[in-house]
Amino acid sequence: VQLQASGGGLVQAGDSLRLSCAASGLRFGFNNYVMGWFRQAPGKERELVTSIRYTDSTKGRFTISRDNAKNMVYLQMNSLTPEDTAVYYCAARLAVKNSWDHWGQGTQVTVSS
């Protein structure tokens, strides 16, 4: 299984950024997985940002979406603040399970003030 996250970088406060995650090798087919974005800031625990099963979802400044035809999941982040600085990870879990079984390598997002 590969979850390849990309799109991170250094941006200024107030900017937007779109992260992408390309999934491959999921045993039961991409459509049967809940996809999530987590983040871990320096010195903090990893936290769930948002997840998606079927439909796009907006949580505050962040919107998660998926393209099942391309096995892709996206995270649109708007009005970024320095507090959003973290490594962002893409993850997958089977819809019938509670545990996140598959993780990507992470992409660094740094927001300068």
C-alpha positions in Angstrom: 0.0 0.0 0.0 1.2 3.5 -0.9 -0.2 6.8 0.2 1.8 9.5 -1.4 1.1 12.9 0.0 2.2 16.0 -1.8 1.6 19.8 -2.1 3.1 21.0 1.1 5.4 24.0 1.3 6.2 27.3 2.8 3.4 29.9 2.6 2.5 33.1 4.3 -0.3 33.6 6.8 -3.6 34.0 4.9 -2.5 31.9 1.9 -4.2 28.8 0.7 -2.7 25.4 0.0 -4.0 22.2 -1.6 -2.6 18.9 -0.5 -3.0 15.8 -2.6 -2.7 12.1 -1.7 -2.4 9.4 -4.3 -3.4 5.9 -3.1 -2.4 2.6 -4.5 -2.4 -1.0 -3.5 -5.4 -0.8 -1.2 -6.6 -4.4 -0.9 -10.3 -3.9 -1.0 -10.4 -1.0 -3.4 -10.1 2.7 -2.8 -13.9 3.2 -2.7 -14.2 1.0 0.4 -11.8 3.1 2.5 -12.4 6.2 4.6 -9.6 8.6 3.8 -8.3 11.1 6.3 -5.8 13.8 6.8 -3.9 14.1 10.0 -1.3 16.5 11.1 1.4 16.6 13.7 3.0 19.9 14.9 6.4 20.0 16.6 6.0 18.7 20.2 2.4 17.8 19.8 0.3 14.7 19.3 -0.8 13.7 15.8 -4.4 14.8 15.3 -7.1 14.1 12.9 -7.9 17.1 10.7 -10.8 15.7 8.7 -11.9 12.6 6.9 -14.1 11.6 4.0 -16.2 8.5 3.1 -18.5 9.6 0.3 -19.0 13.4 0.0 -16.8 16.4 0.3 -16.7 17.9 3.7 -15.8 21.3 4.9 -14.5 21.7 8.5 -13.8 25.4 9.2 -11.1 26.5 6.8 -10.4 23.0 5.5 -12.2 21.0 2.8 -11.6 17.4 2.1 -12.5 15.8 -1.2 -11.9 12.6 -3.1 -11.8 11.4 -6.7 -12.5 7.7 -6.7 -11.7 7.4 -10.4 -8.2 8.6 -9.7 -7.7 7.1 -6.3 -6.9 10.6 -5.0 -7.9 12.6 -1.9 -7.3 16.3 -1.4 -7.2 18.8 1.4 -7.9 22.4 0.5 -6.7 24.7 3.2 -7.6 28.3 3.3 -6.6 31.3 5.4 -3.7 29.5 6.8 -2.2 30.6 10.1 1.2 29.8 11.7 -0.7 27.4 14.0 -1.4 25.2 10.9 2.3 24.5 10.6 2.8 20.8 10.8 3.5 17.6 8.9 0.3 16.5 7.2 -0.3 12.8 6.7 -2.7 11.0 4.5 -4.3 7.9 6.0 -6.8 5.2 5.1 -9.0 2.8 7.0 -11.6 0.3 5.9 -15.1 1.7 6.3 -16.0 -1.2 8.6 -13.0 -0.7 10.9 -12.2 2.0 13.4 -8.4 1.8 13.2 -6.3 3.7 10.6 -4.3 1.0 9.0 -2.4 2.8 6.3 -0.3 5.9 6.5 1.6 8.1 4.0 5.0 9.6 4.6 3.7 13.1 5.3 4.2 16.5 3.7 5.5 19.5 5.5 3.3 22.7 5.7 5.0 25.7 7.1 3.1 29.0 7.5 5.0 32.1 8.2 3.5 35.1 10.0 
